[in-house]
Amino acid sequence: MKITNTLLILGLVASYSIGYHASNNSVQVTPYNENYTLNTQDKPRVAFGRFQQVLGLINQNYIYLDEVSTQNLEDTIVKGLVAGLEDDHSSYLTPEESKIFMENLDQNLVGIGAELTIEDGIIYVVTPLVSSPAEKAGLLPEDVIISVDGEDITQLNLLEVIQKIRGEKGTSVTLGILRSETDPFEITIVRDVINLDSVTHEDLEDDIFYIRINQFSNDTSHEFKTAATKALLDQPKGIILDLRFNGGGYLESAIEILGEFLDKDQVAVSTQKQSDQIQNQMNANGTGRLQGIPVVVLINKGSASASEILAGTLQDYDIATIIGENSYGKGSVQEVIPFKDGAHLKLTVAKWLTAKGRDIDKVGLKPDIEISISKEDLENEIDRQLEEAKLYLKELKIADN
């Protein structure tokens, strides 16, 4: 995957994929600039007088100063500074941690196929990937990981946990899991190469066309347009767009897909930075080929960021009916700022809003029709959300006739 200096990727920047392309990062990648300085025209909003005093006292008086690693001390200070923002999506990455972050941009990783995040020091599963080892083993969104191969990881940071979970193809890892309303239990997962089709589609009964978007990568819009052409040739009475377990991806892909549903130049999404008084609107630029066809969008707790943009905008314009569970709620954008030694700062620099200006950060999208899938449904391979979507479109077809 090619990364450019202005590339905007949407997703959960505090999360990392364990053997999966990191489409889950609302990241604007910035070129290296060793001359970053404060804007001296404005009074700094954060003062560092006490920091300078303490650092001076350490330098003058700490008895073991010659045993201190300057690099470790600097890393710890900077990490503490960023941690003080209390923003799970902002972090300082050392060169070693940055390497792990960049490896997540590789689509050919080996792992368990799950996307993790950290909130208030707790490691959560955002989503297992479709047909991944993690999904097949039964890992679910919002599962809390408390141990790896019997080792307590509750005091470790996200990158440290990821390093313990990763391993070679064919090897196994056992995760200790906390899940609501259950006692702690373990799941053993065999690591494998993670291959994930960006878009899949099929004809269903009753003239319904099903399209699943698993990620928003650089080829997703092309694959979706191919699926849309197939749908139009079949002249379906309805389309089911499945965004469940989709953690996000390229903003551009989501906007191009929206172009298949919207009029040209309709607002697709907007962003707003700290210094902006007005929102920066991004418009659709497509043909609107799928207009007039009833659409149902499926979402769940693993649907995030770019998925929420697509679903939320279709909901805003009354183009689609949303069925499923409340989505994840990722509405911020991060900038990745590199340093000369290979370290990076990931900093939340903006928020994005749906076409009609809804801020879904930490709230998520509320479905028009709420349907949950129970443990029994999973055990019996019953997809109540998909069945409800088919029933909804079938009833629309009957009403039209």
N, C-alpha and C positions, 0 to 999 in steps of 0.2 A: 504494500500500500504506500502510495506516495504522500508525503506530508509537505504542504506548502506553508509559507509564512503567514498566510491569511486564512488558512483553512479553519472553518468553524464546524466543530463536531458537537453534537448534542447528546447528553446522557448524564450519567451519574459519576462526576469526576472523582468523588471520594471512593469510588469502587474500582475494583480490579477484577478482570476475568481470569479464572483459573483454567488456562488452556482454551482461550477464545479471543478472537479479535475484539479489541477494546472499543467497540462502537458506543460505549457508554460514557463518553467524555464530552461535556460541553466545553470544548477547548478551542481557544484561538491561539495558535502557535506563533510566537514572536521571535524574530531573529535575534541572535546574541548581540548585546550592546553593553560593553563594560563601563559605560559612563552614565548609568541610571542615577539621577539625582532628584531630590525633592524640588518641587516647584517653589522657588523662593519668593514668588510674587504673592503667595498666599501664606498666611500663618499656619504652620503645621498643626494638625488637629491632635497629634499624639506627641507628648513631650517625653524626653529621655533623661531629664536631670538626675533622677534617682538611679537609673541604670549606670550613668557615667560615674556617679559617686561610688556605687558598689564596686564597679569594675576597677576604679582607682584604688579602693581599699584592698581589694584582692591583690592587685599588682604590688602594692606597697607592703602588705602585711602577711599574706598567706604563706605559712611556713613550708608547704610542700609545692610551691609554685613551679619549681624546676621539674617536678614529676608530672605536671599537667600537660596533656596533649592540646596544643593550641587549636588544632583542627577540630578535635572532639568538643572542646569548649565552645568554639564558634558555632558548630553545628547545633549544639544543645541550646545555645542562646537564641539562634535564629528560629529553631523549631518552637521554642517557648514563645517567642514573639508572635509567630503565626498562630500557634495554638490559642493564644490569648484572644484571638478574634472570635473564638467559639463557633467556627464555621466548619462543619464536617467536610466541606468541599474545597477548602483552602488548606494547603500544606506545603512545607519545604521538604524537598527530596535531596538527599545526599547523592553524589555521583553513583554509588551502588544502587540506591533506591531508584534513581532516575533510569538506570539501565533496565530494571524490572518494569518500570512504567512504559518505557519505549518498546519493550518486548511484547507488551499487550497490543501493540499496533500491528503485530505479525499475525496473519490469519492462519498460520500453520503450526500453532502451538500444540504441545501435548499436555493433557491435564484431565480434570474431571468434568469440565464444561459447565461451570457455574460462575455467576457474577456476584461478588460480595461487596459490602459496604460497611462502614463503621459509623455508629451513631452513639454519642455519649459513652464511648469506650466499649460498646458492645458490637461484636461482629455478626452481621446479619447476612442471610442469603437474599439478594435482590431477586434473582431468578435463575433456575436451572435452564440450560439451553435445550431447545427441542432435539429429542433423540440423542441427547448427550449421556455419558455415563452417569452423571449426577441425576438427571431426570429418571433414567431407568432404575437407579438405585432407590428412588423415592424422595429425594431432596425437594423441598418446597419453598416458595417465597416466604420470607419472614422467619424461617428457621434461624435459631441462634446457635452459633458454633461455640462450644465451650471447651473442647479438647481436640487434639490431633494425635492419633496413635497413642492415646492414653495420657498425653501430656496436657496439663491445664494451660490454656492459652488466654485466659481472661485478662491477664496483665500485659499482653503483647499488643503491638500496634498491627495495623492491617497488613503491611508489607511483610512483617515477621511471620504472620500467620500464613500468608500466601506462600512464602518460601518453604514452609513446612508441609503444605498441601501438595505443592508441585513435585513431580518426579518423572521417572522414565515410563514409557509405554509398557503396559502389561503388569506394572507393579500396582499394589493396592494401598489405599490410605483409609483409615478408620476415623470418622468424625463423631465426636460427642455432640448431641443435638438437644436443644430445648425447644419444644413446640407447645403452643398454647394448649392447656387442658390435658397435657400428657406428662408423665414422668420423664426424666432424662433417659435417652436411649442412644444407641450407636448405629451408624450406617457405614458400611464398608463399600468403597467405590474403587473400581479398577481403572486406572488412568489409560487414556487412549488419545490418538490424534483426533482433534475436534474438526469435523467437516460439517459445515452448515450452509445449506442452500439459502440464498438471500430471499428468493420468492418461489413459492410453490403454488400450484393451482390444479383444480379438477372440477369436472361437471358433477353436480349432485342431482338427485331426483327432483321432480317438480320444477324443472327449468331454472334451477338455482346454480349460480357459478360461485365457486369458493376460491378465494385468494388468501394465502397466508404470507405475511411479511415477517421474516425471522430477525432481520437486522436492516439497518439503513446504511449500507456500505456504498462504495463509489459506483457499483454496477446495479444497485437496486432499482433505480428509476427506469433503467433500460429494461430490466427483467419484468418490472411491473407493467410497462407499456406493452411488452410482448403478451403478457397475460391479459391485459385490457383488450388488445386486438382480438385475441382468441375468444374472449367473452362477447365482444360485439358481433363476431361471426356467428356465435351460437344464439344470439338474440335472447338472453336470459330474461326472466321475469323479476329477477332479483340477484343481488351480489352480497355475499358475506365476506367481509374483510377482517381477517383474524390477526390481531396485534397482541395476542396474549404471549407472555414471556419474551417480549421484545424490549430490550433495555435501552434502545435508542440508536444513534448513529449520526450520519451526515445530515446537517440541516438542509443542504441543497437537495438531497434526495427526497426529503419530506415535502419540500416546496414543489419540486417537479411532479411528484405524485399528486399533490393537491391540484396541479394544473389540469389533470384529467377530469376533475370534478367541478372546478370553479370557472367562472368567466375570466377572461384575460384581464389582468390588472386588479382583480379583487385582492384584498389584503389576506395574506396567508398567515403571517405571524409578525409580531413587532418586538423589538428589544429596547431596553432603556438602561443607560449607564448612570453612575453617580452624578456626573456633571450635566447630564442632559435634562432639559426642561420638557422636551417633547420626545415622543417615542419614534424610533426608527422603524418604519414600516417596510416589510418585504412582501412583494406582490407575486401572485401566481402568474405564470407566463406559459400557459398551455392551451390546449384546444377544447377542453371541457367535453371530451368525447363521451364520458360516462354519465353526463347529465340526463335526468329523466328516468334513470333506472333506480328502483328502490334499493337502498343500501343499509345493511346492518353491520356495525363494527363491534367486534368482540374484544374486550379488555379485561385485565385482571391486575393483581397486585404487582406482577412482574412487567407491566406495561409502563414505560417511562420515557420522558423527554421527547425525542422525535416522534415516538408513538403517540404521546399525549398531544403534541402539536397537530398531528394528522387527525386524530380522533376528535380533539377539542374544536378544531376549525370546522370539521364536517358537522359537528353538533351545533356550533354557533350559527351556521347558515341553514340549519334544519335539512341538511342533505342526507344525513344518516341518523339512524336510531342506534344508540349505544346500549349494548347488553353485556352483562357480566358483573364484575366487582370493581370497587373503587381502585383507580390506578395509583401508581407509586407516589407521584407528586414531586417532580424534579423540574423546577422552573428557573434555574439560574445558569449562567454562562461563566466558564472559567478561562483565564488566559494562562498559558504556560510560558514562563519567562526563563530562558536558559542563562547559565553563568559559564564563565570560561573553563572552570574545572570540571564541568559536566553535571553540576548540580542544577536543579530547576525549582522555581517557585510556581506553584499552582494557586492562583488567586481568583476568587469570585469577583468579576468586574461588571456584570450586568445581569438583568433578569429578562426572561422572555414572557410574552403574553399571547394568549390566543387571539384570533382574528378580531373578536369583539372586546378585547382588552381584559380578559380574565387572567388573574394571577393564580396559578394552580400549585405554586411551590409549597411543599409540605402539606398540601391539601389533597391534590389529585383531582381527577375527573370523576364525577358522580354519574353512573350509568342511568339511562332513561328507564331501563328495566333491570333491576338487580337480581342476579341469579348466582348463587354460590355452588361450588362443587364440594360435596362432603367426602369424608374419608371413605365411606362405603362406596360412593360413586367412583372414586379412584380405584379402589380394590376391584370393582366390577367393570372397570373401563367404560363407565357411562359419562358422556359429555353433555350435561344438562344445558350448558350455555349454548353449545352448537345446536342442540335439538330445539331450544327456544327460538333461536335465530331462524331456523328452517320453518318452524311453525308460524312465526310472525310473518315471514314473507309469503308463505302459503296462504295465510288468511288474507293478506293484502291482495293476492292474485284472485282469490275467490270474490272478494269485495269488488274488485274492478270488473269482474265478469258479471 
